[in-house]
Amino acid sequence: MRLTVPRSLGVLLVALSLVACDDGTDGGDGGNADATRFFLPTKAGDNTSAPALALDGSGNLHTVYPSYAGGGAYYTSCANGCQRAGELSLVRFETDGTVTNAMISLDAQGRPRVLLSAYAKVYYASCDSGCGNLNSWKVTAILDHAGKKSVTGPAFALDSQGRPRFLMHTYVAYLGVGQGAPVTEYVTCDANCHDPAAWKAYRVAEQIWWHSELRFDAQNHPRVGTIARDVNASGGWVDYGAYIECLGDCTQEASWQGTTLLPSYADDNEAISLQPSIALALTSSGAPRILMLARSMDHQKQLAYLTCDSGCTGAGWTGRTLSTNTKLQDGLDLALDAQNRPRLVYTLDYNISYGSCDAARCESNDATWDLKVVEGGEQMKKDEIFLYPNCTVGTWFLHAPSLVLTSDGARVGYQARDVSGGWLKKDPNGPNCVAGTDMTWSRLAVFKP
């Protein structure tokens, strides 16, 4: 399958229907929300990246997050209502190479299944009981692609029978130099999933679908929110947010159908690289809702919320822009509460913000959104030890949030980077300060909006 861009009917209808909210709604409440915030545990001296979250039927929280460099990833679990890092159990997985994407999904019994995407290999991990103990886990390298492929975004999910599936695509080369042929594959296992031979890969697109979110509806159909990269004959490309579904034999490329939505915004020149961002949630009836960072016609940032109730592989989409703030940064996520009302998290000026809407049609121009700050970097204690010579200023940059909803609020995970900088030299004979990340850890907010 190849999604048509940029003239699909979905693009035109959505682009014409978007209406920006008043910029004043972006300010939130200054970080005064009722929240407990703490760093997720690690091995001493280890730095970590953004966590992925999952909530089981008893309200217990499960998280997985990569070591920032050098290989490995962590799994934690915490009983409903946990308030501090010491209450979380901790397991470390070892890998060959740095994990660039750690994903988690729970089966119907709340048992965790984890997918780790490293540079050259993909690992599958599972546990059925006693998951706070590494000996209860089985971890297997199920695929060695020699750095030619990637799994990006929350592209891993279990179907209703607990069978693991994920989307994998051709490795995206920096600036397109040496870019391989664009292909996306649907990778499945039905049984004996720690046997690499049990995994099968089926080509579903002659495009790169990356930063994907994979979900299954109640009928066990895969639904996908993704960034579809369209490569032209001269090697140039454009990225579009897209919605895709498979209602038939998903081993067949023709069964995957979808539409592009809006151009995606990304910028590698931001202080923290701003990656393409899209999130997908499904209503109780399986209707898709999408949040994405879109690019306007004048190449500006747009935080867009999009909905569809029918005709979702064509012209059935509508939506609105929630923010056009130039300080929108890396990462966002979307969830629906028990009444199918949208809740979202996103990064604004390297602070983590939370949005909610209780209107019947939250994509309508007159719907009210309540926006709050989960945590601001300025609230966090400053690092007084600078690892870079002659740096005199330090601050926390927060980004890449993920969201799960609980009976009493929400759990929000994100990455916290301590960044040092400065211009005045304490040691005039020393080198100039080189601004950069001193340390980075996974962080969690237990949040009650």
C-alpha positions as CSV (number, residue, x, y, z in Angstrom):
1,M,0.0,0.0,0.0
2,R,1.1,3.6,-0.7
3,L,-0.8,6.5,0.9
4,T,-1.5,9.3,-1.5
5,V,0.0,12.6,-0.6
6,P,-0.6,15.5,-0.6
7,R,-3.9,15.7,-2.5
8,S,-6.0,13.2,-0.5
9,L,-9.5,14.3,0.3
10,G,-8.6,13.9,4.0
11,V,-5.9,16.5,3.9
12,L,-8.1,19.1,2.3
13,L,-11.1,18.7,4.6
14,V,-9.1,18.7,7.8
15,A,-6.9,21.6,6.8
16,L,-10.0,23.7,6.1
17,S,-11.7,22.8,9.3
18,L,-9.0,23.6,11.8
19,V,-9.5,26.7,14.0
20,A,-6.9,27.9,16.4
21,C,-7.7,28.3,20.1
22,D,-6.9,31.5,21.9
23,D,-3.2,31.5,22.6
24,G,-4.0,32.4,26.3
25,T,-5.1,28.8,26.9
26,D,-1.6,27.5,26.6
27,G,-0.4,29.0,29.9
28,G,-1.9,26.4,32.1
29,D,-2.0,26.9,35.9
30,G,1.7,27.6,36.4
31,G,2.4,24.1,37.7
32,N,0.1,24.2,40.8
33,A,-1.7,21.0,39.9
34,D,-2.1,18.3,42.5
35,A,0.8,16.0,41.6
36,T,3.6,13.9,43.1
37,R,6.7,13.8,41.0
38,F,9.8,11.6,41.2
39,F,12.5,10.1,39.2
40,L,12.1,6.4,38.2
41,P,14.7,4.2,39.7
42,T,17.9,3.1,37.9
43,K,21.2,1.3,38.6
44,A,23.6,3.7,40.3
45,G,25.2,6.1,37.8
46,D,22.9,5.1,34.9
47,N,21.1,7.7,32.8
48,T,17.8,6.8,31.2
49,S,15.3,8.0,28.5
50,A,11.6,8.6,28.3
51,P,9.4,5.8,29.8
52,A,6.4,4.0,28.3
53,L,3.5,3.3,30.7
54,A,0.8,0.7,31.0
55,L,-2.0,0.2,33.6
56,D,-3.5,-3.2,34.4
57,G,-7.0,-3.9,35.4
58,S,-6.2,-3.5,39.1
59,G,-4.8,-0.1,38.6
60,N,-1.2,-1.2,39.0
61,L,1.4,0.8,36.9
62,H,4.0,-0.9,34.7
63,T,6.7,1.1,33.0
64,V,9.7,0.4,30.7
65,Y,12.5,2.8,29.8
66,P,15.9,2.5,28.1
67,S,19.3,3.3,29.4
68,Y,20.4,6.4,27.7
69,A,23.5,4.8,26.3
70,G,25.5,1.6,26.4
71,G,22.6,-0.9,26.2
72,G,20.0,-2.1,28.6
73,A,16.5,-1.1,29.7
74,Y,14.5,-1.1,32.9
75,Y,11.1,-2.5,33.9
76,T,9.2,-1.3,37.0
77,S,5.9,-2.1,38.5
78,C,4.0,-0.3,41.3
79,A,0.8,-1.0,43.2
80,N,-2.1,1.3,42.6
81,G,-1.5,4.7,44.4
82,C,2.3,4.5,44.6
83,Q,3.8,7.9,45.5
84,R,7.6,7.4,45.4
85,A,10.4,5.6,43.6
86,G,11.1,3.4,46.6
87,E,7.7,1.7,46.1
88,L,8.5,0.5,42.6
89,S,10.1,-2.9,41.9
90,L,13.0,-2.7,39.5
91,V,14.3,-5.1,36.8
92,R,17.1,-4.4,34.4
93,F,17.2,-6.1,30.9
94,E,20.6,-6.4,29.2
95,T,20.9,-5.8,25.5
96,D,23.6,-5.7,22.8
97,G,23.6,-2.0,21.8
98,T,21.7,1.0,23.0
99,V,17.9,0.6,23.1
100,T,16.3,3.4,21.1
101,N,12.7,2.5,21.8
102,A,11.2,0.5,24.7
103,M,7.6,-0.5,24.4
104,I,5.2,-2.3,26.8
105,S,1.8,-4.0,26.5
106,L,-0.3,-6.0,28.9
107,D,-2.4,-9.0,28.1
108,A,-5.9,-9.6,29.5
109,Q,-4.5,-10.9,32.8
110,G,-2.3,-7.9,33.2
111,R,0.9,-9.8,32.4
112,P,3.6,-7.6,30.8
113,R,5.1,-8.1,27.4
114,V,8.0,-5.8,26.3
115,L,9.6,-5.0,23.0
116,L,13.0,-3.4,22.9
117,S,14.4,-1.9,19.7
118,A,18.2,-1.5,19.6
119,Y,20.4,-0.4,16.7
120,A,20.8,-3.9,15.2
121,K,18.5,-6.2,17.1
122,V,14.9,-6.4,18.4
123,Y,14.3,-8.0,21.8
124,Y,11.1,-9.6,23.1
125,A,10.6,-10.0,26.9
126,S,7.7,-11.7,28.8
127,C,6.8,-12.4,32.4
128,D,3.8,-14.3,33.8
129,S,4.2,-13.8,37.5
130,G,6.7,-12.4,40.1
131,C,7.7,-9.8,37.5
132,G,9.7,-7.8,40.1
133,N,12.4,-10.5,39.8
134,L,14.6,-10.7,36.8
135,N,14.5,-14.5,37.1
136,S,10.8,-14.4,36.3
137,W,11.5,-12.9,32.9
138,K,12.5,-14.4,29.6
139,V,14.3,-12.1,27.2
140,T,15.1,-13.1,23.6
141,A,16.7,-11.3,20.6
142,I,14.1,-12.2,18.0
143,L,15.5,-10.3,15.1
144,D,18.9,-9.2,13.9
145,H,18.5,-6.7,11.0
146,A,22.1,-5.4,11.1
147,G,20.9,-1.8,11.5
148,K,18.8,-1.7,8.4
149,K,15.4,-1.4,10.1
150,S,13.8,0.3,13.1
151,V,10.8,0.2,15.4
152,T,9.8,3.8,16.3
153,G,6.9,5.1,18.4
154,P,4.5,2.9,20.5
155,A,4.3,0.5,17.5
156,F,3.9,-2.7,19.7
157,A,0.6,-4.1,20.9
158,L,-1.1,-7.4,21.9
159,D,-4.2,-8.5,20.2
160,S,-7.2,-9.8,22.2
161,Q,-5.6,-13.3,22.4
162,G,-2.4,-11.8,23.9
163,R,-0.4,-12.3,20.7
164,P,2.3,-9.8,20.1
165,R,2.4,-7.6,16.9
166,F,4.5,-4.6,15.9
167,L,5.3,-2.4,12.9
168,M,8.9,-2.2,11.6
169,H,10.2,0.1,8.9
170,T,13.4,0.8,6.9
171,Y,16.0,2.6,8.9
172,V,15.6,6.4,8.4
173,A,19.0,7.7,7.3
174,Y,20.1,11.1,8.5
175,L,19.4,13.7,5.7
176,G,18.5,10.8,3.5
177,V,22.1,9.9,2.9
178,G,22.3,6.2,1.9
179,Q,18.6,5.8,2.5
180,G,17.4,2.3,1.9
181,A,14.2,1.4,-0.1
182,P,11.2,2.5,1.9
183,V,9.2,-0.4,3.3
184,T,7.0,-1.0,6.4
185,E,6.3,-4.5,7.7
186,Y,3.8,-5.9,10.1
187,V,5.5,-8.4,12.4
188,T,3.6,-11.1,14.2
189,C,3.9,-14.1,16.5
190,D,1.1,-16.5,17.3
191,A,2.9,-18.9,19.7
192,N,6.3,-19.8,21.1
193,C,7.4,-16.2,20.8
194,H,10.8,-16.7,22.3
195,D,11.7,-18.8,19.2
196,P,12.9,-16.2,16.6
197,A,11.6,-18.5,13.9
198,A,8.0,-18.0,15.2
199,W,8.0,-14.4,14.1
200,K,6.8,-13.5,10.6
201,A,7.1,-10.2,8.8
202,Y,4.7,-9.1,6.2
203,R,5.2,-6.1,3.9
204,V,2.3,-3.7,4.2
205,A,3.6,-0.5,2.6
206,E,6.2,0.7,0.1
207,Q,6.5,3.8,2.4
208,I,8.2,4.4,5.7
209,W,5.5,4.5,8.4
210,W,7.4,5.7,11.5
211,H,6.7,7.0,15.0
212,S,3.6,4.8,14.7
213,E,1.1,3.9,17.4
214,L,-0.5,0.5,17.0
215,R,-3.8,-0.4,18.7
216,F,-6.5,-3.1,18.3
217,D,-10.2,-2.5,18.4
218,A,-12.8,-4.8,20.0
219,Q,-13.0,-6.8,16.8
220,N,-9.3,-7.4,16.9
221,H,-8.6,-5.1,13.9
222,P,-5.3,-3.3,14.0
223,R,-5.6,0.5,13.8
224,V,-2.6,2.8,13.3
225,G,-1.7,6.4,13.7
226,T,1.6,7.1,12.0
227,I,3.9,9.5,10.2
228,A,4.0,8.4,6.6
229,R,7.1,9.4,4.8
230,D,6.7,10.0,1.0
231,V,10.0,9.8,-0.9
232,N,10.1,11.4,-4.4
233,A,12.1,10.3,-7.3
234,S,15.0,12.7,-6.5
235,G,15.3,11.4,-3.0
236,G,13.5,14.2,-1.2
237,W,10.7,13.5,1.2
238,V,7.7,14.9,3.1
239,D,6.1,13.5,6.3
240,Y,2.4,13.4,6.8
241,G,0.3,12.3,9.8
242,A,-1.9,9.4,8.7
243,Y,-4.5,7.0,9.9
244,I,-4.5,3.3,8.7
245,E,-6.5,0.3,9.5
246,C,-6.7,-3.4,8.5
247,L,-10.1,-5.1,8.4
248,G,-9.2,-8.2,6.5
249,D,-6.2,-10.5,6.1
250,C,-3.5,-8.3,7.6
251,T,-0.7,-10.5,6.1
252,Q,-1.8,-9.0,2.7
253,E,-0.7,-5.5,1.8
254,A,-4.0,-4.7,0.0
255,S,-5.9,-5.2,3.3
256,W,-4.2,-2.1,4.8
257,Q,-6.1,1.1,4.0
258,G,-5.8,4.6,5.2
259,T,-5.5,8.3,4.5
260,T,-3.1,11.1,5.1
261,L,-4.2,13.9,7.4
262,L,-1.9,16.8,7.9
263,P,1.8,17.6,7.2
264,S,4.0,16.7,10.2
265,Y,6.3,19.1,12.0
266,A,9.8,18.2,13.0
267,D,13.0,20.1,13.7
268,D,16.4,18.6,14.4
269,N,17.8,22.1,15.2
270,E,15.8,22.6,18.4
271,A,17.7,22.4,21.7
272,I,16.2,18.9,22.1
273,S,15.6,17.4,18.7
274,L,11.8,17.8,17.9
275,Q,10.8,14.4,16.4
276,P,7.6,13.8,14.4
277,S,4.8,13.3,16.9
278,I,1.4,11.5,16.6
279,A,-0.8,9.6,19.1
280,L,-3.9,7.5,18.5
281,A,-6.7,6.5,20.8
282,L,-9.9,4.5,20.1
283,T,-13.4,5.1,21.6
284,S,-15.3,2.2,23.0
285,S,-16.9,1.8,19.6
286,G,-13.5,1.8,17.9
287,A,-13.7,5.3,16.4
288,P,-10.2,6.8,16.1
289,R,-9.0,10.0,17.7
290,I,-5.6,11.5,16.8
291,L,-3.3,14.1,18.4
292,M,-0.4,15.3,16.3
293,L,2.1,18.1,15.9
294,A,1.3,19.4,12.5
295,R,2.9,21.8,10.1
296,S,0.8,24.7,8.9
297,M,0.8,26.1,5.4
298,D,3.3,28.8,6.5
299,H,5.5,26.1,8.1
300,Q,4.5,26.8,11.8
301,K,3.7,24.4,14.6
302,Q,0.2,23.3,15.2
303,L,-1.0,21.0,18.0
304,A,-4.0,19.4,16.2
305,Y,-6.8,17.2,17.6
306,L,-8.6,15.1,14.9
307,T,-11.7,12.9,15.1
308,C,-13.5,10.5,12.8
309,D,-16.7,8.4,13.4
310,S,-17.1,6.9,9.9
311,G,-15.3,7.0,6.5
312,C,-12.0,7.1,8.4
313,T,-9.8,5.8,5.5
314,G,-11.1,8.8,3.4
315,A,-12.9,12.1,4.0
316,G,-14.5,11.4,7.4
317,W,-12.0,13.4,9.5
318,T,-12.5,16.8,11.1
319,G,-10.6,18.6,13.8
320,R,-9.2,21.8,15.3
321,T,-5.9,23.3,16.3
322,L,-5.4,23.5,20.1
323,S,-2.3,25.6,20.0
324,T,0.0,27.4,17.6
325,N,2.5,28.3,20.3
326,T,6.0,28.5,18.8
327,K,7.3,26.9,22.1
328,L,5.6,23.5,21.4
329,Q,8.4,20.9,21.8
330,D,9.2,17.2,21.5
331,G,6.5,14.7,22.4
332,L,2.8,14.2,23.1
333,D,0.3,11.5,24.0
334,L,-3.5,11.0,24.0
335,A,-5.9,8.9,26.0
336,L,-9.7,8.7,26.4
337,D,-11.5,8.3,29.7
338,A,-14.4,5.9,30.4
339,Q,-16.8,8.4,28.8
340,N,-14.6,8.6,25.6
341,R,-13.5,12.2,26.6
342,P,-10.0,13.2,25.4
343,R,-7.1,13.7,27.8
344,L,-3.7,14.7,26.4
345,V,-0.2,15.6,27.4
346,Y,2.3,17.6,25.4
347,T,5.6,19.6,25.7
348,L,5.4,23.4,25.9
349,D,8.6,25.3,26.5
350,Y,10.2,22.1,27.8
351,N,7.5,21.8,30.5
352,I,4.9,19.0,30.6
353,S,1.3,20.2,30.0
354,Y,-2.0,18.3,30.4
355,G,-5.2,19.1,28.5
356,S,-8.8,17.8,28.9
357,C,-12.2,18.4,27.3
358,D,-15.6,17.3,28.5
359,A,-17.7,18.6,25.6
360,A,-19.7,16.3,23.4
361,R,-17.6,17.3,20.3
362,C,-14.2,18.4,21.5
363,E,-13.1,19.0,17.9
364,S,-15.7,21.8,17.5
365,N,-14.7,25.4,17.4
366,D,-16.6,26.3,20.6
367,A,-15.5,23.3,22.8
368,T,-13.6,24.4,25.9
369,W,-10.3,22.7,26.7
370,D,-8.8,22.9,30.3
371,L,-5.0,23.1,30.1
372,K,-2.7,22.7,33.1
373,V,1.0,22.2,33.8
374,V,2.0,18.7,35.1
375,E,5.5,19.9,35.9
376,G,7.7,22.8,34.8
377,G,11.5,22.6,34.7
378,E,11.8,25.7,36.7
379,Q,10.0,24.0,39.6
380,M,12.8,21.3,39.9
381,K,15.8,21.7,42.1
382,K,18.7,23.1,40.1
383,D,21.8,21.0,39.6
384,E,24.7,22.7,41.4
385,I,27.4,20.5,39.9
386,F,28.2,21.3,36.3
387,L,30.0,18.5,34.4
388,Y,31.0,20.8,31.5
389,P,34.0,23.2,32.2
390,N,33.1,26.8,32.7
391,C,29.3,26.3,32.5
392,T,27.5,28.5,34.9
393,V,23.8,28.0,34.2
394,G,21.8,24.8,34.6
395,T,18.1,24.0,34.0
396,W,15.8,21.0,33.4
397,F,14.4,20.3,30.0
398,L,11.3,18.1,30.1
399,H,10.0,16.3,27.0
400,A,8.6,13.1,25.4
401,P,5.5,12.6,27.8
402,S,3.4,9.5,27.9
403,L,0.0,9.2,29.6
404,V,-2.3,6.6,31.3
405,L,-5.5,7.4,33.0
406,T,-6.5,6.0,36.5
407,S,-9.7,6.0,38.5
408,D,-8.5,9.1,40.4
409,G,-6.5,11.0,37.8
410,A,-3.5,10.2,35.6
411,R,0.1,8.9,35.5
412,V,2.4,10.9,33.2
413,G,5.9,9.7,32.3
414,Y,8.5,11.9,30.6
415,Q,12.2,12.5,30.2
416,A,14.0,15.0,32.3
417,R,17.4,16.4,31.0
418,D,19.6,18.5,33.2
419,V,21.2,20.9,30.6
420,S,24.1,23.2,31.5
421,G,25.2,26.3,29.6
422,G,26.5,29.8,30.3
423,W,28.7,32.5,28.8
424,L,30.7,34.1,31.6
425,K,33.9,32.0,32.2
426,K,34.8,31.3,35.9
427,D,38.1,30.1,34.7
428,P,39.4,32.6,32.0
429,N,42.2,30.2,31.0
430,G,39.8,27.3,30.5
431,P,37.7,26.3,27.5
432,N,34.4,27.9,26.6
433,C,31.3,26.2,28.1
434,V,29.9,23.6,25.7
435,A,26.1,23.6,26.4
436,G,24.7,20.1,26.6
437,T,23.0,17.4,28.7
438,D,24.7,16.7,32.0
439,M,22.4,13.9,33.0
440,T,19.0,12.6,31.9
441,W,16.5,10.4,33.8
442,S,13.0,9.0,33.4
443,R,10.4,10.8,35.5
444,L,6.9,10.1,36.7
445,A,4.1,12.4,37.9
446,V,1.1,11.0,39.8
447,F,-1.3,13.6,38.7
448,K,-4.8,14.5,39.8
449,P,-6.2,17.2,37.5
